[in-house]
Amino acid sequence: MQVKKVLTYLAVAFVVFYLFTKPAEAASAVNGVFDGIVTGADRLALFVTRVLN
């Protein structure tokens, strides 16, 4: 359990460090993730629409 807590703190520290040292790249990464989520949701909606019709 202790290892999980330490790894979580290290991951959060890395994200904060990355956000402060390279904000443009971090914003680009976040935009990429959201674009992927939106694309996946659109494709799922299209699939469900075609299955129901």
Number of C-alpha atoms within 10 A of each C-alpha: 5 7 8 9 10 11 11 12 12 12 12 12 12 12 13 13 12 14 14 11 11 10 13 12 12 16 12 11 12 12 12 12 12 12 12 12 12 12 12 12 12 12 12 12 12 11 11 11 10 9 8 6 5
